[in-house]
Amino acid sequence: MKELSKFLAGFMAFLAIDHTSLFFCDELPLSFCGTTITETSNTILMIVPAVISLLLIYYAWIRKANNID
């Protein structure tokens, strides 16, 4: 389960970085397949994956496993 969390943490970090680059490139609003990404939705799409990535990093690398004897 932790290996899957590590993979998903990287994927979510990629999404956060990708939307951050859209924010700084002045490409918004962006329309793709009938969906428009505005500055507001892009901000949400930057913050939420970053927070999820941090939570997954905590779970996968930082949190200690409970040893039940």
C-alpha positions as CSV (number, residue, x, y, z in Angstrom):
1,M,0.0,0.0,0.0
2,K,2.9,2.4,0.8
3,E,4.4,1.8,-2.7
4,L,1.1,2.9,-4.3
5,S,1.1,5.9,-2.0
6,K,4.6,6.8,-3.2
7,F,3.5,6.6,-6.8
8,L,0.3,8.7,-6.3
9,A,2.3,11.3,-4.3
10,G,4.5,11.8,-7.3
11,F,1.6,11.9,-9.7
12,M,-0.2,14.5,-7.5
13,A,3.0,16.6,-7.3
14,F,3.2,16.5,-11.1
15,L,-0.3,17.8,-11.4
16,A,0.4,20.6,-8.9
17,I,3.5,21.6,-10.8
18,D,1.7,21.4,-14.1
19,H,-1.1,23.7,-13.0
20,T,1.5,26.1,-11.4
21,S,3.2,26.4,-14.7
22,L,-0.1,27.2,-16.4
23,F,-0.6,29.9,-13.8
24,F,2.7,31.6,-14.6
25,C,2.5,31.2,-18.4
26,D,-0.6,33.4,-18.8
27,E,-2.3,30.7,-20.9
28,L,-5.6,31.0,-19.0
29,P,-8.5,30.6,-19.7
30,L,-7.7,27.3,-21.5
31,S,-10.4,25.3,-23.3
32,F,-9.9,21.6,-24.0
33,C,-12.5,19.1,-25.1
34,G,-15.3,21.4,-24.0
35,T,-13.9,22.1,-20.6
36,T,-12.6,25.5,-19.7
37,I,-10.0,26.0,-17.0
38,T,-10.2,29.5,-15.5
39,E,-7.8,31.2,-13.1
40,T,-10.1,30.2,-10.2
41,S,-10.4,26.5,-11.1
42,N,-6.6,26.4,-11.8
43,T,-5.9,27.8,-8.4
44,I,-8.0,25.0,-6.9
45,L,-6.2,22.5,-9.2
46,M,-2.9,23.7,-7.9
47,I,-3.7,23.6,-4.1
48,V,-5.7,20.4,-3.8
49,P,-3.1,18.0,-5.5
50,A,-0.3,19.6,-3.5
51,V,-2.1,19.0,-0.2
52,I,-2.9,15.4,-1.3
53,S,0.7,14.9,-2.3
54,L,1.9,16.1,1.1
55,L,-0.5,13.8,2.9
56,L,0.6,10.8,0.8
57,I,4.3,11.7,1.4
58,Y,3.6,11.7,5.1
59,Y,1.8,8.3,4.9
60,A,4.4,6.7,2.7
61,W,7.7,7.9,4.1
62,I,7.3,9.7,7.5
63,R,4.7,7.9,9.5
64,K,5.9,4.9,11.5
65,A,4.1,1.6,11.1
66,N,2.4,0.3,14.2
67,N,4.1,-2.8,15.4
68,I,1.6,-5.2,16.8
69,D,3.1,-8.2,18.6
